């Protein structure tokens, strides 16, 4: 947990209990898992927990279109996963993650340690962490969101 006045890192807010998929898994089984767990996507990893890609709602739509037009030429998750666009490490700060979410269309950021998946930060995780910092402030009406962290107004450089 961050000290007062410091922002959270990916390690502080990541979800570490993830639904993960195997690249050779049947796509319809993967879709069932996303629906069962009410999630919009899941990391695809190898046996060593190295991130290979993401299987998302968009991947599910690609499966539907491929099945309709091409008779589903492939039925494994690996054929429909997207390349992992952005990843972060455990020490990545809130601002950096927010900037990635703003600049990319991704909803989640896989968190890697030594190239292996250890967790994931979603947009919602980041928003929730921000709100925790605001709510911890004794007077959150005077709390400002600075580019580097949430700080009290009296700590303002201006």
C-alpha positions in Angstrom: 0.0 0.0 0.0 1.4 3.4 -0.8 2.4 5.9 1.9 0.3 9.0 2.4 0.8 11.4 -0.5 2.2 8.8 -2.9 0.3 7.1 -5.7 -0.4 3.4 -6.1 1.8 1.2 -8.3 0.5 -1.6 -10.5 1.5 -4.1 -7.7 -0.8 -2.3 -5.2 -3.9 -2.4 -7.4 -3.5 -5.4 -9.7 -5.7 -8.4 -9.7 -3.5 -11.5 -9.4 -6.2 -14.2 -9.5 -6.9 -14.2 -13.2 -8.8 -16.3 -15.6 -6.1 -17.3 -18.1 -6.4 -19.1 -21.4 -4.2 -21.6 -23.3 -3.5 -20.8 -26.9 -4.7 -24.3 -27.9 -8.0 -24.0 -26.0 -11.2 -24.3 -28.1 -12.5 -20.8 -28.8 -16.0 -21.7 -27.7 -14.8 -23.0 -24.4 -12.9 -19.7 -24.0 -16.0 -17.7 -24.8 -17.9 -19.7 -22.2 -15.3 -18.8 -19.6 -15.5 -15.1 -20.4 -19.3 -15.2 -20.1 -19.2 -17.4 -16.9 -16.8 -15.0 -15.1 -18.4 -11.9 -16.5 -15.1 -10.5 -17.9 -14.4 -8.8 -21.2 -11.1 -10.5 -21.9 -8.4 -12.8 -20.6 -4.7 -13.2 -21.1 -3.4 -16.1 -23.2 -0.3 -17.6 -21.6 2.1 -20.4 -22.3 3.1 -23.1 -19.8 5.8 -20.8 -18.3 3.2 -18.0 -17.8 4.7 -15.9 -20.6 2.1 -13.6 -22.1 1.2 -14.5 -25.7 -1.8 -12.3 -26.3 -5.2 -11.4 -25.2 -8.6 -13.0 -26.0 -11.3 -10.3 -25.7 -14.8 -9.6 -26.6 -13.5 -8.4 -30.0 -11.8 -11.8 -30.4 -15.2 -13.4 -29.8 -16.8 -11.2 -32.5 -14.0 -12.3 -34.9 -14.8 -15.9 -34.1 -18.5 -15.3 -35.0 -17.6 -13.5 -38.3 -15.1 -16.2 -39.2 -17.6 -18.9 -38.5 -20.3 -17.2 -40.6 -18.1 -16.3 -43.6 -15.4 -18.9 -43.6 -16.9 -21.9 -41.7 -14.5 -21.3 -38.7 -11.2 -22.0 -40.4 -9.5 -22.3 -36.9 -11.0 -23.2 -33.6 -8.1 -22.5 -31.2 -7.8 -19.3 -29.1 -4.3 -18.7 -30.5 -5.8 -18.0 -33.9 -8.0 -15.2 -32.6 -6.0 -13.6 -29.8 -4.6 -10.2 -30.2 -1.0 -9.4 -29.6 -0.4 -7.8 -26.2 -0.2 -4.1 -27.1 0.9 -2.8 -23.8 2.2 -4.3 -20.6 3.4 -2.9 -17.4 5.7 -4.0 -14.5 4.8 -4.0 -10.9 6.4 -0.6 -10.2 4.5 1.2 -12.9 2.7 4.2 -11.4 -0.9 5.4 -11.7 -0.2 8.2 -14.1 1.7 6.0 -16.5 -1.1 3.5 -16.5 -3.7 6.2 -17.0 -1.8 7.6 -20.0 -1.6 4.1 -21.6 -5.4 3.7 -21.1 -6.0 7.1 -22.6 -3.7 6.5 -25.6 -4.7 2.9 -26.4 -8.0 1.2 -26.8 -7.1 -1.5 -24.2 -9.3 -2.1 -21.1 -6.7 -4.0 -19.2 -2.9 -4.0 -18.7 -1.1 -7.2 -18.0 1.5 -6.9 -15.2 4.7 -8.8 -15.9 7.6 -9.8 -13.6 10.7 -11.1 -15.5 8.5 -11.5 -18.6 5.9 -13.7 -16.8 2.3 -12.7 -16.0 1.7 -11.9 -12.3 -1.5 -9.8 -12.6 -3.6 -7.4 -14.4 -4.8 -3.8 -13.9 -8.1 -2.8 -15.5 -9.4 0.7 -16.1 -11.8 0.1 -13.2 -9.0 -1.0 -10.9 -7.2 2.3 -11.6 -10.3 4.4 -11.1 -11.0 2.7 -7.8 -7.5 3.3 -6.6 -7.7 6.9 -7.5 -11.0 7.2 -5.5 -9.4 5.6 -2.5 -6.7 8.2 -2.5 -9.2 11.0 -2.8 -11.4 9.5 0.0 -8.4 9.2 2.3 -7.8 12.9 2.1 -9.1 14.7 5.2 -10.7 17.4 3.0 -11.2 15.8 -0.5 -12.8 19.0 -1.7 -9.3 20.5 -1.6 -7.6 17.5 -3.1 -6.1 18.0 -6.5 -5.1 15.4 -9.0 -1.5 16.2 -10.1 0.3 14.6 -12.9 2.6 12.7 -10.5 0.3 11.8 -7.7 -2.7 12.9 -5.6 -1.5 15.6 -3.1 -3.1 18.0 -0.7 -3.7 21.5 -1.9 -1.2 22.9 0.6 1.5 20.7 -1.0 0.8 22.4 -4.4 3.8 24.0 -6.0 1.7 27.1 -6.9 
